[in-house]
Structure formats: structure tokens, C-alpha cells
Amino acid sequence: MVTPADIAEASRRIAGRVRVTPVMHLEAGSFGSPGHLVVKLESLQRSGSFKARGAFNRILSGSVPDSGVIAASGGNHGAAVALASTSLGFSAEIYVPEVASPSKVARLRAYGAEVTIIGQRFPQTYLAMQERAAVTGALMVHPYDQPEILAGAGTLGRELEDQVPDVDTVLVAVGGGGLIGGVASWFGGRVRVVGVEPFACATLHDAMQAGMPVDVPTGGIAVDSLGATRIGSLTFDTARQFIDRVVLVEDDAIREAQLLAWDSLRVALEPGGAAALAAVVSGAYVPRAGERVAIVLCGGNLDPASLTPPHPA
């Protein structure tokens, strides 16, 4: 398992290459909550999501061959790997499933990556990437299930504790589980860590019910960032010890959270980045009076036009 010492070392390794993202303490009663809400604006991170933390840590931890770096991603991880690779002077190949949004694919190419779109679902995409890596020998950067990735993501938890030392609960969106696995590894049960997943992508929820990682169907509004079909084994091991529970949210709640974040905070969030906020907005997680809840807003890669509410007919 990833340890706080691993995360502290990752923090030193990636310092100056990723941003210390700010927190915002919200007014009493925000989003109808009796608790004290704090949002962690990780959507302002380099490449637009928390993924930059793990990407830089993985690449800086290993020996990169002449063939460069390779990854499979629905978008955010690929953007982070492309950014980290090119900024460190390495080439990057990114394999992307067909559900990836065009705006994210365009951003990959803008970062200088060679992009291959293949596979209707992530497992197909990942298999194609593995076959390519076996030929080229490129350094593989997994989107969520490598120790260096979890340790890099865990630097967010370390940073958050410095910013909000009296935090009671942290709400974290879950896809493959790299972010929540890293955050929970940092806190080690000292703080309540709650996962938030869409009903349409319930990887950790279903794994915890089954007692093991299981394949799940994926779909819905956040599938391009939270659409892993199976929770990472490293995160699952961490979850059994340090994750309090997982709550599920509907797509409509995620959409409402996106619109509310823009309307009241002027923060632009992609659906996956708004999932943790949707837990509070929808009542899937109800803070106690006075509970200090940190909500990780983990991604902001979206078409800004998508934040415009539809006009009534």
C-alpha cells in the first residue's frame, strides 16, 4: 500500500511542476448545507485536473526510454501525461476510447501527444495501448492503478490538510480510484473520506458490496472521466481500511452541481469534476451541523458552452 512517506516524497519530487491549488471557504448555508463547506479548486491544476500530480510523479520516478511515454485515457489522464512528458522533454503516445470528448482529444494534440482513438470502452483501449507498449518499450503510465500514481494523487490530501487542518470529511469523486486511494492513504483514517460515484459508473460502490473489484457497466454524463469499468486493486485495498463509504448520485444532480458551481462560485467544472459537489447538492451526503467538509472539485476540462442552461421551449 502507498504510505504517507511515499506521498511526502512525491510532494517533494513534483514541487514546482504542479500547482498548489487554492481552497475556498463558503458562506454559512451554502448549497443548503448545515455544515461548513470548503471547496478544493483542483480544476485549476495544470492540464485542468488532479491527474497532473500522478503523471509527473510516475515519469519522474522512473527511467524513460528513447521511445518515450505511453498511456491510455478517456481524456484527463492523457492530457496530464502529455503535458508532463513534453514539459520534461519526452514524447508521448496517448490511446483514447471512442467516448472521449472531442475537446479533450483536441487538448491532447495541443500538448504535443500522438493520439490514437480506439475501442468503445476503456479495457479495449488499454489493451491496444499495452500491445503498442510491448513493441516500443515506452514507459507506461496507468491512469489510476500504479503506486506512483496514487502517491502523486495523495499530494492533494497532504496539501489540503495544510490548508484546512481541522477538516472533518473529504468528499472525492471516484472513477478508477487513483485520487481517492491517494487521499485516503494520506489521511490514514484520521479524517473521514467519502467516495462519490454516479449511479451509472459505480465501480467502488459495487466492489465494496462484492468484497472484491468487479467489472461494472459504465455510462452517463461523466463516463469520459469516471468511466473505469473496474476499481483499481490498490485503491480497493486502501478502501477497505480508510474509506468511510461511497454515495451515489444521479446524472441530473451532477448537471445541477455544474450549473450551481458556475452560477454561485464562477467555477467551471466538467461532470466528473462536479460529482463530489453533487453529493451535497442532491442530499446523497448530508453534513452534520458544524461539520467541516472539504469537497474536491477535481476537473475543469469542458466546453464552456455546456454550462449554459437550456432555454424553455
C-alpha positions as CSV (number, residue, x, y, z in Angstrom):
1,M,0.0,0.0,0.0
2,V,1.0,3.6,-0.6
3,T,2.2,5.2,2.7
4,P,2.3,8.9,3.9
5,A,6.0,8.7,3.5
6,D,5.6,7.8,-0.2
7,I,3.2,10.8,-0.6
8,A,5.6,13.2,1.2
9,E,8.4,12.1,-1.2
10,A,6.1,12.5,-4.2
11,S,5.3,16.0,-2.9
12,R,9.0,16.9,-2.9
13,R,9.5,15.3,-6.3
14,I,6.8,17.2,-8.1
15,A,7.1,20.5,-6.3
16,G,7.4,23.4,-8.7
17,R,5.9,21.3,-11.5
18,V,2.3,21.2,-10.3
19,R,0.3,24.0,-8.8
20,V,-0.7,24.4,-5.1
21,T,-4.4,24.8,-5.9
22,P,-6.5,27.1,-3.6
23,V,-9.4,26.3,-1.3
24,M,-12.5,28.4,-0.9
25,H,-14.4,28.6,2.4
26,L,-18.1,29.0,1.5
27,E,-20.6,31.1,3.4
28,A,-22.9,29.5,6.0
29,G,-25.8,27.7,4.4
30,S,-24.2,27.3,1.0
31,F,-26.0,24.8,-1.1
32,G,-28.5,24.3,1.7
33,S,-25.9,22.6,3.9
34,P,-25.8,22.9,7.7
35,G,-22.1,22.1,7.6
36,H,-19.1,24.3,6.9
37,L,-18.2,23.7,3.2
38,V,-14.7,24.2,1.8
39,V,-14.0,23.5,-1.9
40,K,-10.6,22.5,-3.1
41,L,-10.2,24.0,-6.6
42,E,-8.2,21.3,-8.2
43,S,-9.9,22.1,-11.5
44,L,-7.3,24.9,-11.6
45,Q,-4.4,22.4,-11.7
46,R,-2.1,22.2,-14.7
47,S,-3.8,20.3,-17.6
48,G,-7.2,21.0,-15.9
49,S,-7.4,18.2,-13.4
50,F,-5.7,16.4,-10.5
51,K,-4.1,13.9,-12.9
52,A,-1.0,16.1,-13.3
53,R,0.1,15.1,-9.9
54,G,0.3,11.4,-10.6
55,A,1.7,11.8,-14.1
56,F,4.6,13.9,-13.0
57,N,5.4,11.6,-10.1
58,R,5.3,8.5,-12.3
59,I,7.5,9.9,-15.0
60,L,10.0,11.5,-12.6
61,S,10.1,8.2,-10.6
62,G,11.1,6.0,-13.5
63,S,13.6,5.7,-16.3
64,V,12.1,6.9,-19.5
65,P,13.4,5.1,-22.7
66,D,14.1,6.8,-26.0
67,S,10.6,5.6,-27.1
68,G,9.1,8.0,-24.5
69,V,5.9,7.6,-22.5
70,I,2.6,5.9,-23.3
71,A,-0.8,5.9,-21.7
72,A,-4.5,5.1,-22.2
73,S,-7.0,7.6,-21.1
74,G,-10.5,9.0,-21.5
75,G,-9.0,12.4,-21.6
76,N,-7.8,14.0,-18.3
77,H,-5.1,11.4,-17.6
78,G,-3.9,11.6,-21.2
79,A,-3.7,15.4,-21.0
80,A,-1.7,15.2,-17.8
81,V,0.7,12.6,-19.3
82,A,1.1,14.6,-22.5
83,L,1.8,17.8,-20.5
84,A,4.2,16.1,-18.1
85,S,6.0,14.3,-20.9
86,T,6.5,17.2,-23.2
87,S,7.5,19.6,-20.4
88,L,10.1,17.1,-19.2
89,G,11.4,16.6,-22.8
90,F,9.8,13.2,-23.7
91,S,7.5,12.1,-26.4
92,A,4.0,10.8,-25.5
93,E,1.6,8.4,-27.2
94,I,-2.0,8.5,-25.8
95,Y,-4.6,5.9,-26.6
96,V,-8.2,7.2,-26.2
97,P,-11.6,5.4,-26.2
98,E,-14.2,6.5,-28.6
99,V,-16.4,8.0,-25.8
100,A,-13.7,10.7,-25.1
101,S,-15.0,14.2,-25.7
102,P,-13.7,16.0,-28.8
103,S,-12.5,18.9,-26.7
104,K,-10.3,16.6,-24.6
105,V,-8.8,14.9,-27.7
106,A,-8.0,18.3,-29.2
107,R,-6.2,19.2,-26.0
108,L,-4.1,16.1,-26.1
109,R,-2.9,17.0,-29.5
110,A,-2.3,20.6,-28.4
111,Y,0.0,19.3,-25.7
112,G,2.0,17.6,-28.5
113,A,0.9,14.0,-28.0
114,E,0.4,11.4,-30.7
115,V,-3.3,10.3,-30.3
116,T,-4.9,7.0,-31.3
117,I,-8.7,6.7,-30.8
118,I,-9.6,3.0,-30.5
119,G,-12.1,0.9,-28.6
120,Q,-15.7,1.6,-27.5
121,R,-14.7,1.0,-23.8
122,F,-11.6,1.6,-21.8
123,P,-10.5,-2.0,-21.5
124,Q,-10.3,-2.3,-25.3
125,T,-8.3,1.0,-25.4
126,Y,-6.0,-0.2,-22.6
127,L,-5.3,-3.5,-24.3
128,A,-4.4,-1.7,-27.6
129,M,-2.0,0.5,-25.6
130,Q,-0.4,-2.5,-23.9
131,E,0.2,-4.1,-27.3
132,R,1.8,-0.9,-28.6
133,A,4.0,-0.6,-25.4
134,A,5.2,-4.1,-25.8
135,V,6.5,-3.2,-29.3
136,T,8.1,0.2,-28.4
137,G,9.2,-0.3,-24.8
138,A,7.7,3.1,-23.8
139,L,7.2,3.8,-20.1
140,M,3.5,3.0,-19.3
141,V,1.6,5.4,-17.1
142,H,-1.5,3.9,-15.7
143,P,-4.5,6.2,-15.2
144,Y,-5.1,5.0,-11.6
145,D,-3.5,1.7,-10.5
146,Q,0.2,2.3,-10.0
147,P,1.8,3.2,-6.7
148,E,3.4,6.3,-8.1
149,I,0.0,7.5,-9.4
150,L,-1.6,7.0,-6.0
151,A,1.3,8.7,-4.3
152,G,1.1,11.7,-6.7
153,A,-2.7,12.0,-6.2
154,G,-2.2,11.7,-2.5
155,T,-0.2,15.0,-2.5
156,L,-3.6,16.7,-2.9
157,G,-4.7,15.3,0.5
158,R,-1.4,16.4,2.1
159,E,-1.9,19.9,0.6
160,L,-5.5,20.0,1.7
161,E,-4.6,19.2,5.3
162,D,-2.1,22.0,5.3
163,Q,-4.8,24.4,4.1
164,V,-7.7,23.1,6.2
165,P,-6.1,21.4,9.2
166,D,-9.4,21.0,11.0
167,V,-11.2,19.2,8.2
168,D,-13.7,16.5,9.3
169,T,-14.7,15.0,6.0
170,V,-13.4,14.9,2.4
171,L,-15.7,14.2,-0.5
172,V,-13.9,12.7,-3.5
173,A,-15.2,11.6,-6.9
174,V,-14.3,8.1,-7.9
175,G,-13.5,6.7,-11.3
176,G,-10.7,4.2,-11.3
177,G,-9.9,5.3,-7.8
178,G,-6.4,6.9,-8.0
179,L,-7.5,10.1,-6.4
180,I,-9.5,8.7,-3.5
181,G,-6.9,6.0,-3.0
182,G,-4.1,8.6,-2.7
183,V,-6.2,10.9,-0.5
184,A,-7.3,8.1,1.8
185,S,-3.7,6.8,2.0
186,W,-2.5,10.2,3.2
187,F,-5.2,10.6,5.9
188,G,-5.0,7.0,7.0
189,G,-8.3,7.1,8.8
190,R,-7.6,10.4,10.7
191,V,-10.3,12.1,8.5
192,R,-13.5,10.7,7.1
193,V,-13.0,10.1,3.4
194,V,-16.2,9.6,1.4
195,G,-16.3,8.5,-2.2
196,V,-18.9,9.8,-4.7
197,E,-19.8,8.0,-7.9
198,P,-22.5,8.3,-10.5
199,F,-25.1,5.5,-10.4
200,A,-24.0,4.9,-14.0
201,C,-20.3,4.3,-13.0
202,A,-20.4,2.6,-9.6
203,T,-17.0,0.9,-9.6
204,L,-16.0,1.3,-5.9
205,H,-19.6,1.0,-4.6
206,D,-20.1,-2.3,-6.4
207,A,-16.6,-3.6,-5.4
208,M,-17.3,-2.9,-1.7
209,Q,-20.6,-4.7,-1.9
210,A,-19.0,-7.7,-3.6
211,G,-15.9,-7.7,-1.4
212,M,-13.6,-7.6,-4.4
213,P,-13.1,-5.5,-7.5
214,V,-15.7,-6.4,-10.1
215,D,-16.4,-5.3,-13.7
216,V,-19.4,-2.8,-13.9
217,P,-21.3,-1.3,-16.7
218,T,-20.5,2.3,-17.4
219,G,-22.3,5.2,-19.0
220,G,-23.9,8.6,-18.2
221,I,-22.8,12.2,-18.2
222,A,-19.4,11.6,-16.5
223,V,-18.3,8.5,-18.4
224,D,-15.4,10.1,-20.1
225,S,-13.7,10.9,-16.7
226,L,-15.3,8.5,-14.2
227,G,-16.0,5.6,-16.6
228,A,-13.4,3.0,-15.4
229,T,-15.1,-0.4,-15.6
230,R,-13.3,-1.8,-12.5
231,I,-11.8,-0.2,-9.4
232,G,-8.0,-0.3,-9.1
233,S,-6.7,-3.0,-6.9
234,L,-4.5,-0.6,-4.9
235,T,-7.5,1.7,-4.2
236,F,-9.7,-1.3,-3.2
237,D,-7.1,-2.4,-0.6
238,T,-7.0,1.1,0.7
239,A,-10.8,1.5,0.7
240,R,-11.3,-1.5,3.0
241,Q,-9.2,0.3,5.6
242,F,-9.5,4.0,5.2
243,I,-12.6,5.0,3.1
244,D,-15.7,5.6,5.2
245,R,-18.3,4.8,2.5
246,V,-19.4,5.5,-1.1
247,V,-22.5,7.5,-2.0
248,L,-24.1,7.5,-5.4
249,V,-25.5,10.5,-7.4
250,E,-27.8,10.8,-10.4
251,D,-26.6,12.4,-13.6
252,D,-29.2,15.2,-13.1
253,A,-27.6,16.0,-9.7
254,I,-24.2,16.2,-11.4
255,R,-25.6,18.6,-14.0
256,E,-27.2,20.7,-11.4
257,A,-23.9,20.9,-9.4
258,Q,-22.1,22.0,-12.6
259,L,-24.6,24.8,-13.1
260,L,-24.6,25.8,-9.4
261,A,-20.8,25.9,-9.3
262,W,-20.7,28.2,-12.2
263,D,-23.6,30.4,-11.0
264,S,-22.6,30.8,-7.4
265,L,-18.8,30.2,-7.4
266,R,-17.9,31.1,-11.0
267,V,-16.0,27.8,-11.2
268,A,-16.3,25.8,-14.5
269,L,-16.4,22.0,-13.8
270,E,-16.7,19.0,-16.1
271,P,-19.2,16.4,-15.0
272,G,-16.7,14.3,-13.2
273,G,-15.2,17.3,-11.5
274,A,-18.7,18.2,-10.1
275,A,-19.6,14.8,-8.8
276,A,-18.4,15.4,-5.3
277,L,-20.4,18.6,-5.1
278,A,-23.4,16.8,-6.4
279,A,-23.4,14.6,-3.3
280,V,-24.1,17.7,-1.2
281,V,-26.4,19.4,-3.7
282,S,-28.6,16.2,-4.0
283,G,-28.6,15.2,-0.4
284,A,-26.6,12.0,-1.0
285,Y,-24.3,13.3,1.6
286,V,-25.8,15.5,4.3
287,P,-23.2,17.2,6.6
288,R,-23.9,17.4,10.3
289,A,-24.3,20.9,11.7
290,G,-20.9,22.4,12.0
291,E,-19.1,19.6,10.2
292,R,-16.2,20.9,8.2
293,V,-16.5,19.2,4.8
294,A,-13.9,19.6,2.0
295,I,-15.3,19.0,-1.5
296,V,-12.7,18.2,-4.1
297,L,-13.6,19.8,-7.4
298,C,-11.2,17.6,-9.4
299,G,-11.5,18.6,-13.1
300,G,-12.4,21.5,-15.3
301,N,-11.9,20.2,-18.8
302,L,-15.1,21.1,-20.6
303,D,-16.7,23.1,-23.4
304,P,-17.8,26.3,-21.6
305,A,-20.9,26.5,-23.7
306,S,-22.1,23.4,-22.0
307,L,-22.7,25.4,-18.8
308,T,-25.5,27.4,-20.5
309,P,-28.8,26.1,-19.2
310,P,-31.3,25.1,-21.9
311,H,-33.9,27.7,-22.7
312,P,-37.5,26.7,-22.0
313,A,-39.5,26.0,-25.2
